[in-house]
């Protein structure tokens, strides 16, 4: 059962990050230059997009975004590193927080 839980926790962390990525990518300013050959922002550009959103707690949003990205990298590439269900729940909360703050602004 532990193995299945870990797989689900990994999937949740990855999907939570990419949900936020899609939300922010849709808000990328038209003046933003994307990486060569791409028509979407790089992962490193997500925090700059947060800077463009008015009336939001930027510092807290960037911290949540950073936690999501680190968990996604661990989930996708951290062979042998565990992601507990508790960590997955915390990243889901980060995702929900970012959506609450940014969606509709």
N, C-alpha and C positions, 0 to 999 in steps of 0.2 A: 504494500500500500504506500509506503514512503516514496518509492520510485515514481508512482503515478502522481502523487501530490506534488513532488518536485517538478515533474513535467508540466503540470497545470500551472504551477507558480511561475515557471519560466515563460510559458505562453502568455500568461496574464501580464507580466512585466513588459514583454515585448510589444504586445498589442496596446497596452496603456500608453507607452511612449509613442507609438506610431499614430494613435488617435490624436494625441496632442500635436505631433508633427503635422498631421493633415490640417488641424485647426489653425496652426500658426502659418503654415505654408500658404494657405488660402488668404492670409492677411499680409503677405509679403508686399512691401511697397513696389510699385511699378519701376522705380528707379534702381532696385536691388539687382546686382549682377550675380548671376548664378554660376556655379562651377562649369567649366568648359564641357560642352556637349549635353548639358542638362537644362531642363526648363522648370526646375524646382530648386529651392534653396538647399544648401548643404547643411548637415547637422550642426556645424559650427556657427551657422548664421541664425539659428533659432533665437538666441538671446537678443540679437540685434532687432529681431522682429518684435519681441516683447517690448523693447525700448520705444517702439513706434505706437504702441497702444496707449491711449490717453486714459487717465483716471483709474489706473490699476496699481496695486502694490507691486511694483517691478522687482524689488529685491526678493520678496517672498516667492513670487512667480518664478524667478530665475533659479532660486534654490530648489523649488519643486521640480522644475524642468531638468536641472542638473542631476537630481536624485533619480528621476525617471530614465534619463539617458544612461547613467552608470548602471542601473539595474538592467536596462535593455542590453547593453554590451555584455554584462555578466551572463544574462540569460541566453544570448545568442552565441557567445564565444567562450564563455568561462567553463570549459570542460572540466569537470571535477569539482567545481565550486557550487555549493548548495544555495538555493534561494528558498527560504522557508515560506510557508503560507503566511506567516505574520508579515514578512517583508513584502510579499505580493499584495497583501491588503493595504499596507501603507502606501505602496505605489499607486494602487487604485484610488486611494484617497487623494494623492497628489494630482492624479489625472482629473478627478471630479472637481477638485479645487480650481485647477487651471480653467476648466470648462466654465465653471460658475463665474469666474472673474472676467473671462475674455469673450465668451460667446455673447453675441448681442451688442457688443460695443463697437 
